[in-house]
Amino acid sequence: MLNGIFVPLITPFTAEGEVALDAVEKLGHHVLDQGAAGLVALGTTGEVATLTAAERAAVIEVCARVTRERGVRLIVGAGGPDTRATAVALRDLPAGAAALVTVPSFVRPGERGVIAHFEALAAESPVPIVIYHIPYRTGQALSGRALRRLGALPMIAGVKYAGGGVDGETMDLLGDLPPDFAVLAGDDAVASPLLALGAAGGILASAHLATGEFVELAGAWAAGDVVRARAIGGRLARLSAALFAEPNPTVIKGVLAAQGLIPTAGVRLPLLPASPETVAAALALL
């Protein structure tokens, strides 16, 4: 179900600071035209924390329409650290979508608490769940053993793995995956090593740009074309580093605006727009 490169869409804003829904639709079709396997709405890259409930609903509606038209998978960021509230949010997602649910942040419930959280959600959820494992944001690490246990649950479809690198826990997880449990690379700069180790794809903000190359990278590793994959992976790692030189998604928005794909490079506080120098450096790599 979860193979290939998914793009976690930015939320473009108009010059007046409103959500530019027409640009959301245009950008969704653009990355799908370049070979993306699907879209992610309301992820961290989409500045979801700064959107109103009405804006979030409108973004989901647009992304659901685009993915239905194109026959691809939609993943929607949903929920938070409260298990009961997250269960309610999952029931409100569009039919056919999957949910991207972070490990509970700030609370730091411990590994046993995280497992209980996802077990409770899996027992009630009407949609498949993708665990978002990003300990440098949530403050809560998970072992490979814990992720395998969760991956064996029927409604847990995969994990967006953003552990900050490749370590022993990464190797432990990828070395013995449950059936039908997909690991999706979530740290753009190390996407290539994760794909080499058996990740099924990625949810990669950098894939707004050079989308086709990220798709080619995943295909090369899947085909065992090591020489080609290493070359592409090196180029894309440098691009990802440039795109994350300032807080995400500020540089990506700057580049997309320069390319005419979104109306402005605007972001909402507490983010500030990326500097012209940083945007120019990323454009040079393209």
C-alpha positions as CSV (number, residue, x, y, z in Angstrom):
1,M,0.0,0.0,0.0
2,L,2.8,2.4,0.9
3,N,5.5,2.3,-1.8
4,G,7.4,5.2,-3.5
5,I,7.9,8.8,-2.8
6,F,5.1,10.8,-1.1
7,V,5.3,14.6,-1.0
8,P,4.2,16.4,2.2
9,L,2.7,19.4,0.7
10,I,3.6,22.9,1.8
11,T,0.7,25.3,2.5
12,P,1.0,28.2,0.1
13,F,-0.2,31.6,1.1
14,T,-1.5,34.6,-0.8
15,A,0.0,38.1,-0.5
16,E,-2.7,38.7,2.1
17,G,-1.6,35.7,4.1
18,E,-4.6,33.5,3.3
19,V,-4.3,29.9,2.2
20,A,-4.0,29.7,-1.6
21,L,-6.1,26.7,-2.3
22,D,-5.7,26.9,-6.0
23,A,-1.9,26.7,-5.5
24,V,-2.4,23.7,-3.3
25,E,-4.2,22.0,-6.1
26,K,-1.7,23.1,-8.8
27,L,1.3,21.9,-6.7
28,G,-0.4,18.6,-5.9
29,H,-0.9,17.8,-9.6
30,H,2.6,19.1,-10.4
31,V,4.4,16.6,-8.1
32,L,2.2,13.8,-9.2
33,D,3.0,14.6,-12.8
34,Q,6.7,14.1,-11.9
35,G,6.0,10.6,-10.5
36,A,5.2,11.0,-6.9
37,A,3.2,8.1,-5.4
38,G,0.9,10.2,-3.4
39,L,0.4,13.3,-1.3
40,V,0.6,14.1,2.4
41,A,-1.6,16.9,3.7
42,L,-1.2,18.7,7.0
43,G,2.2,17.5,7.9
44,T,4.9,19.6,9.6
45,T,6.0,20.9,6.2
46,G,2.4,22.2,5.7
47,E,2.7,24.5,8.8
48,V,-0.3,22.7,10.2
49,A,0.1,24.2,13.7
50,T,-0.6,27.6,12.3
51,L,-3.8,26.7,10.3
52,T,-7.3,27.2,11.6
53,A,-9.7,24.3,11.7
54,A,-11.5,25.7,8.6
55,E,-8.2,26.0,6.7
56,R,-7.2,22.5,7.6
57,A,-10.5,21.1,6.4
58,A,-10.2,23.1,3.1
59,V,-6.7,21.8,2.5
60,I,-7.8,18.2,3.1
61,E,-10.7,18.7,0.7
62,V,-8.5,19.9,-2.1
63,C,-5.9,17.2,-1.6
64,A,-8.6,14.5,-1.4
65,R,-10.0,15.7,-4.7
66,V,-6.6,15.7,-6.4
67,T,-5.7,12.2,-5.2
68,R,-9.1,10.8,-6.2
69,E,-8.7,12.2,-9.6
70,R,-5.2,10.8,-10.0
71,G,-6.0,7.4,-8.3
72,V,-3.2,7.8,-5.7
73,R,-2.9,7.6,-2.0
74,L,-3.6,10.5,0.4
75,I,-2.0,10.6,3.8
76,V,-3.3,13.2,6.3
77,G,-1.6,14.4,9.4
78,A,-4.0,13.8,12.3
79,G,-4.2,13.8,16.0
80,G,-1.8,14.8,18.8
81,P,-0.6,13.7,22.2
82,D,-4.2,13.0,23.5
83,T,-5.2,9.5,22.6
84,R,-9.0,10.1,22.9
85,A,-8.8,13.3,20.8
86,T,-6.7,11.6,18.2
87,A,-9.2,8.7,17.9
88,V,-11.9,11.3,17.2
89,A,-9.7,13.0,14.5
90,L,-9.1,9.7,12.8
91,R,-12.9,9.1,12.4
92,D,-13.2,12.4,10.6
93,L,-10.7,11.7,7.8
94,P,-11.9,11.1,4.2
95,A,-12.6,7.6,3.1
96,G,-9.6,6.0,1.4
97,A,-7.1,8.2,3.2
98,A,-4.4,7.0,5.6
99,A,-3.5,8.9,8.8
100,L,0.0,10.2,9.7
101,V,0.0,10.2,13.5
102,T,3.0,11.4,15.5
103,V,4.4,9.6,18.5
104,P,2.9,11.7,21.4
105,S,5.0,14.8,21.8
106,F,5.9,16.7,25.0
107,V,4.1,14.2,27.2
108,R,7.0,11.7,26.8
109,P,4.9,8.7,28.0
110,G,7.7,6.2,27.7
111,E,7.9,3.3,25.2
112,R,5.1,1.3,27.0
113,G,2.8,4.4,26.9
114,V,3.5,5.0,23.2
115,I,2.7,1.3,22.4
116,A,-0.5,1.6,24.4
117,H,-1.4,4.8,22.6
118,F,-1.1,3.2,19.1
119,E,-2.8,0.0,20.2
120,A,-5.8,2.0,21.4
121,L,-5.9,3.9,18.1
122,A,-5.5,0.8,15.9
123,A,-8.4,-0.8,17.7
124,E,-10.7,2.0,16.8
125,S,-9.4,3.6,13.6
126,P,-11.4,3.3,10.4
127,V,-8.3,4.2,8.3
128,P,-4.8,2.8,8.1
129,I,-2.3,4.5,10.4
130,V,1.3,5.6,9.6
131,I,3.3,6.2,12.8
132,Y,5.4,9.4,12.6
133,H,8.6,8.6,14.5
134,I,10.5,11.8,14.9
135,P,12.2,11.8,18.3
136,Y,14.1,15.1,17.9
137,R,10.7,16.8,17.7
138,T,8.6,14.7,20.0
139,G,11.2,14.0,22.7
140,Q,10.3,10.3,22.7
141,A,12.5,7.7,21.0
142,L,11.2,4.2,20.1
143,S,13.2,1.0,19.7
144,G,13.1,-1.2,16.6
145,R,11.5,-3.8,18.8
146,A,8.6,-1.5,19.7
147,L,8.0,-0.4,16.1
148,R,8.0,-4.1,15.0
149,R,5.4,-4.8,17.7
150,L,3.2,-1.9,16.5
151,G,3.7,-2.9,12.9
152,A,2.1,-6.3,13.5
153,L,-1.2,-4.6,14.4
154,P,-3.7,-4.8,11.5
155,M,-4.4,-1.1,11.1
156,I,-0.8,0.0,11.4
157,A,0.4,0.3,7.8
158,G,3.9,1.8,8.3
159,V,6.1,4.3,9.9
160,K,7.6,7.6,8.7
161,Y,11.1,7.0,10.1
162,A,12.8,10.3,11.0
163,G,15.2,9.2,13.6
164,G,17.9,11.7,12.7
165,G,20.2,9.2,11.0
166,V,21.0,5.5,10.7
167,D,21.9,3.7,13.9
168,G,21.6,0.3,15.5
169,E,17.8,0.7,16.1
170,T,17.4,1.5,12.4
171,M,19.2,-1.6,11.4
172,D,17.3,-3.7,14.0
173,L,14.0,-2.5,12.5
174,L,14.8,-2.8,8.8
175,G,16.4,-6.2,9.4
176,D,13.2,-7.9,10.5
177,L,10.0,-6.1,9.3
178,P,6.5,-7.4,10.0
179,P,4.6,-8.4,6.8
180,D,2.8,-5.4,5.1
181,F,4.6,-2.9,7.3
182,A,6.3,-0.2,5.3
183,V,9.2,1.9,6.5
184,L,9.2,5.3,4.8
185,A,12.2,7.5,5.0
186,G,11.5,10.7,6.8
187,D,14.9,12.4,7.0
188,D,15.6,13.8,3.6
189,A,19.4,13.8,3.8
190,V,19.6,10.1,4.7
191,A,16.8,8.9,2.5
192,S,19.2,7.1,0.2
193,P,20.8,5.0,2.9
194,L,17.4,4.0,4.3
195,L,16.2,3.0,0.8
196,A,19.4,1.0,0.4
197,L,18.6,-0.8,3.6
198,G,15.0,-1.7,2.5
199,A,12.7,1.2,3.1
200,A,9.7,1.1,0.8
201,G,9.9,4.8,-0.1
202,G,9.8,8.1,1.6
203,I,7.8,11.1,2.8
204,L,10.2,13.8,1.8
205,A,9.8,17.5,1.8
206,S,12.7,18.0,-0.6
207,A,10.7,16.0,-3.2
208,H,8.7,19.1,-3.9
209,L,11.8,19.8,-6.0
210,A,13.6,17.3,-8.3
211,T,10.6,15.0,-7.7
212,G,11.5,12.8,-10.6
213,E,15.0,12.3,-9.3
214,F,13.7,11.2,-5.9
215,V,11.4,8.7,-7.7
216,E,14.4,7.5,-9.8
217,L,16.4,7.1,-6.6
218,A,13.8,4.8,-5.0
219,G,13.5,2.9,-8.2
220,A,17.3,2.4,-8.6
221,W,17.6,1.0,-5.1
222,A,14.6,-1.3,-5.6
223,A,16.2,-2.6,-8.8
224,G,19.6,-3.1,-7.2
225,D,21.3,-0.6,-9.4
226,V,23.8,0.5,-6.8
227,V,26.0,2.6,-9.0
228,R,23.1,4.8,-10.3
229,A,21.5,4.9,-6.9
230,R,24.6,6.2,-5.1
231,A,25.2,8.9,-7.7
232,I,21.6,10.1,-7.5
233,G,21.6,9.8,-3.7
234,G,24.7,12.0,-3.4
235,R,23.2,14.8,-5.5
236,L,19.9,14.7,-3.6
237,A,21.5,14.7,-0.2
238,R,23.3,17.9,-1.1
239,L,20.0,19.4,-2.4
240,S,18.3,18.4,0.9
241,A,21.0,19.9,3.0
242,A,20.5,23.2,1.1
243,L,16.7,23.1,1.5
244,F,17.0,22.5,5.2
245,A,19.7,25.2,5.8
246,E,16.9,27.3,7.4
247,P,13.8,26.0,9.2
248,N,11.6,23.9,7.0
249,P,9.6,24.7,4.8
250,T,11.0,28.3,4.4
251,V,13.7,27.5,1.8
252,I,11.4,25.1,-0.1
253,K,8.7,27.9,-0.3
254,G,11.3,30.4,-1.5
255,V,12.4,28.1,-4.3
256,L,8.8,27.2,-5.3
257,A,7.9,30.9,-5.4
258,A,11.0,31.7,-7.5
259,Q,9.8,29.0,-9.9
260,G,6.3,30.4,-10.1
261,L,4.7,27.3,-8.6
262,I,3.2,29.2,-5.6
263,P,2.2,32.8,-5.4
264,T,4.5,33.9,-2.5
265,A,7.2,32.5,-0.2
266,G,5.2,33.6,2.8
267,V,5.1,31.6,6.0
268,R,3.3,32.2,9.3
269,L,5.0,33.2,12.6
270,P,6.9,32.0,14.4
271,L,8.6,31.1,11.1
272,L,10.3,33.8,9.0
273,P,11.0,33.6,5.3
274,A,14.3,32.2,4.2
275,S,17.0,34.6,3.3
276,P,17.5,35.4,-0.5
277,E,21.1,33.9,-0.2
278,T,19.9,30.6,1.1
279,V,17.2,30.4,-1.6
280,A,19.7,31.2,-4.3
281,A,22.0,28.5,-3.1
282,A,19.3,25.9,-3.3
283,L,18.2,27.2,-6.8
284,A,21.8,26.8,-7.9
285,L,21.8,23.1,-7.1
286,L,18.7,22.6,-9.3
